[in-house]
Amino acid sequence: MTMDAEEAGAILAEVDSIVAKVRQSRVYRFAGALLVLWGAIVVAADLIGFVWPRWSAWTWAAANALGAAASFAMLRAGPDAPRRTPWRFLAAFSVFVAFGLLWSVGFGRFGPRELDAFWPTLFLFGYALAGLWFGAAFAALGLGLSALVLAGYLWSGEAFNLWLAAVNGGGFILCGLWMRRA
């Protein structure tokens, strides 16, 4: 059996399409696991902040340290771990946090409610940007949850931390479970 160049090109294009779908599926599955992890951490930290507001700053410092360490461990244990060290992830995370600290504590002098709105929307902006490289689900997650965080900031009153636990943390968990199915 012989095939001409056009048939061979069509078969190679189909193979490339399948490879791209598998690659995106792997990215979505790993990102889904990270989203579930961070969603659980965010829910716990927001609930602690609601019940014990005086401990909110320490709670978030511990939650972020736990989440960063767990994310790093997951990156190191992933299927590509022997071939990569997640230095770019660590550098990007460090730059992102430094930028947030610069604006929220240094220049912005935000109050507690503003901080509670700023940090989720900053990281959700990162997800929206990731959508440019990894697929529309990331952009939809970032933009949709940001809109819900802002709605809660404007209209939830004293229940803002509960709103954040449900919308931000719960949204991460639901989106993570959905992405793991991709």
N, C-alpha and C positions, 0 to 999 in steps of 0.2 A: 504494500500500500504506500502510495506516495501522496504528498500534499504540497501545494504550492505555497509561495511566500505569504499570500493573503490569509490562507487557512492557518498557517503557523503563527502569524501575527495575531490573529483572533484568539488562538489558544493561549498564547503568552499573555495577552491582555486579560483574559479570564483568570489566569493564574495570578497575575498581579493584583487583580481585584479581590481575589480570595485572600491573598496574603495581607492586603490592607485591612480587610474586614477582621481577620484573626488578630492582627496587631491592635486595632481599635478595641476589639473585645477584651484583649488582655489588659489594655490600659483602663478600660471601664471596670473590669473586675477588680483590679488592684485599687483603683480610686474608690470604688464602692466600699471596699473593706476599710480604707482610711476614713471615708465619710461616716461609716457606722461607728468607728472608734471615736472620732472627734464629736459626733453627735451625742454619744453617751456622756462624754466628758463635759460638753457644753450644757446638757440637761442638768447634770449633777451640779456644776458650778453655778448655774442660774438659780437652781432651787436653793442651794446654800446661801447665795446672795439675797434671795427673797426672805428666807427664814432668819438669817443672821447677817444683816447688811454691814455691820461693823467689820466682819471678816471677809468681805467681798474681795478686797485687793489681794490679800494673802491667798484666798481661795483660787483666784484667777492665776496668780503666779504659780501656785502648785499645779493647777490644772494644765496650764500651758507647758510647764516643764514635763509633766507626765505625758502629755500628748506628743510633744516633740520627741521625747525619748522612745515612746512606743512607735511613732512613725519612722524614726531612724532604724529601730530594730526590724520593723516590717520591711523596710527597703533593703536592709542587709540580708534578710531571710528570703527575699523574693526569688523567683526563678532565674533572674539574671544576676543575682548577688555576687557570684564568684568573678564575674567580669567587670563589675562596677563598684566604685565607692561613691556614695551619694554626696560628694562634696558640693556639687552644684545645688542640690536640694538644701543642704545646710547653709550654703552661702546665700541662696535666695531667701530662705526663711529668716536668716539673720538680718539681711537688708530690709526685708519687709517689716520685721519687728522694730528695727532701729528707726525706720521711717515713721511707723505708727507712734513710737515713743517720742520722737522729735516733735511731731505735730500735736499729739494728745496731751503730753506733759510739758514739753518745752515751750512751744509757741502758742498752742491752743488754750491751755489752762481750762480744760473741760471739767464740768461738774460730773458727779457720778452717773446721772442719767445720760448725759452726752457721751461719756466714755462707754456706757453700755450699748449705745447705738453705733458709735464710731468703729469699735473693734470688729464687730460682726460684718459691718458693711465694707470695711477695708479688706477683710479676707474674702468676702463674697465678690468683691471687685476682682480679686486675683482669680477666682473661679471663672468669672465672666471673661477675663482675658485668656485663660486657659482654653476656653471654648474656641478661640481662634486657631488653636493647634490640635486640640484633642477631640473636638466634636461639639455639636450644638447642645448636647445635654449639659455640659459644663456652663455654657453661656446662659442657658435657661435657668439652671440652678442659681447661679450668681445673681442674675437680674431679678428673678422671681422672688427669691428669699430676701434680697435687699429691699424690694418694694414692700414686702410684708413687715420687715423690721422697721422701716420708716413709718408705715401705717401704725404700728404699735407704739412707736415713739410719740406720734402725734395724738393718738386716741386711746391708749390703754390705761392711762393714769397710773395709779399705784401698783397695778398688776403688771407693769412692764417686764419685770424679771420672769414672771410666769409666762407672759406672752413670748419672750425670747426663748424660754425653755421649750415651749411647744413649737414655735415657728422655726427658730434657728436650729436648736438641737434636734427636735423632732423632724424637721425638714431634712437635715443632714442624714438622719437615720433612714427615713423613707427613700430619699434619693439614692443613698448608698445601697439599700436593698434592691432597688430597681436597677441600678447600674450593674450590680453583680449578676443580674440575669442576662445582661447584654452579651 
